[in-house]
Amino acid sequence: MLNQKNVNLGKVRSSIRELFEYGKQRKAEIGEQNVFDFSLGNPSVPAPAEVKEALKDIIENTDPVALHGYTSAQGDYSVRKTLANYINARFKTELSADCIYMTCGAAASLAITLNALLNKGDEVITIAPYFPEYKVFTENARGILVAVAGKMGTFGIDIHNVKNALSPNTKAVLINSPNNPSGVVYGEEDIAALANTIAEYSAAHGTEIYLISDEPYRELVFDSDIKAPYIMNYYPRSIVCYSYSKSLSLPGERIGYIAVNNQMEEWKEVYAAICGAGRALGYVCAPALFQQLVKRVYNVTADISVYKRNRDRLLAALTEYGYEVIKPNGAFYMFVKSLEPDAKRFAERAKQFELLLVAGDDFGTEGYVRISYCVSPQMIERALPAFKALADSYKN
Ligand SMILES: Cc1ncc(COP(=O)(O)O)c(C=O)c1O
């Protein structure tokens, strides 16, 4: 008998992937230009020129045996040291190389961190809307995901909901900002209130609760007055799961890291558990060539001006057509209120206009759809009449 849970995970595609596959089929039928595929979060801008230059230089000037060989399980020391120094300079932390564990992107960072922290039955609180894989990763680490609704209307953190969800079994609170799917960036007030709430609860109940920040979109913040606070500055028992997938447009290369806050008493134990979980999950080490790459381009970001332009255009047009949209300040997603109570039916109806939108139900929030606007500005222009026609179809 096979592990049925995994058979099901393998057979039942996520509805995002399902929609993406439908889009491919539809494009073959009616032409690429005529399908408005807003389903996937695949960066649409190329990796910055610095990436190509650095890769060429590394390949030409490094001994290939050393370059392509295994690194230490936690990652090359000089890479980790460079990243720790950069984080320290940027966020006023005091991390050492031994706080950094190199990973195959944010998905691996999360899977390893959750496996490191959780015992059977431990609970992980997250804020809806949330990335659907959180449930898969948490359950695979034998934990239980407890999703609480974000603030209605803004999708910030609703502290009352978090307070109500805290229990003696809470092992971690997992947040994601800038957020997939809402594009919301949690402000300083949100983060400080969350940190205080968790700290108070754990002090009163004698429990240890970790704050995990999933940050593949940290660099994708559009407006200079919007800042994504660094959780290590607010809460000692914190862990950052970072990735270069979106900031450098390298999702297929699988590179990121986990940073453990050394302001918590037991940080060396936590780091050891992370090394152990990475080992048990069979990761061996993060891609060696891309470790060397991020050592060189750690402070470079892809040209995100296209995402900002897409956001501004869509936000203005959809609002004009009568949609209710939460203004996204980061990432490349927009969460739009469905024009009928059932967002799945709304997304089905959108297909009649060749618009591929993901129902918010998959992100733990009903009544909304997600638009991934990491697409060309030309596609946005072509899609606008379809958005208008969809909205008009509800007026008749
Ligand atoms: C919120 C969130 N977390 C994690 C990931 C996984 O990112 P990575 O490609 O770095 O594994 C994604 C990818 O879309 C995401 O949106």
The ligand as a Gaussian input file, in Angstrom:
#p B3LYP/6-31G(d) Opt

LIG

0 1
 C        4.489000      32.994000      -0.701000
 C        5.411000      32.070000      -1.372000
 N        6.249000      31.344000      -0.633000
 C        7.121000      30.482000      -1.199000
 C        7.170000      30.328000      -2.559000
 C        8.159000      29.363000      -3.150000
 O        9.197000      30.085000      -3.740000
 P       10.508000      29.410000      -4.317000
 O       10.393000      29.397000      -5.802000
 O       11.630000      30.263000      -3.883000
 O       10.598000      28.049000      -3.753000
 C        6.312000      31.056000      -3.385000
 C        6.329000      30.884000      -4.843000
 O        5.545000      31.387000      -5.593000
 C        5.408000      31.958000      -2.774000
 O        4.555000      32.697000      -3.489000

